[in-house]
Amino acid sequence: MENIIGQTAHQLFTNILGMLINQKGPNHIEFSFTLSLCTLW
């Protein structure tokens, strides 16, 4: 059960960050920050 919740939270988390980055335009610092956060999950 926790695994399913974790996967869903991770998908929402990455989707929201992706939308924020797309709105601000390509930013290398934000992109690498997002990648580092994704690897923590």
Residue pairs with C-beta under 8 A, 6 or more apart in sequence:
6 41
10 38
10 41
13 37
13 41
14 34
14 38
17 34
17 37
18 34
20 30
21 27
21 30
21 31
21 34
24 30
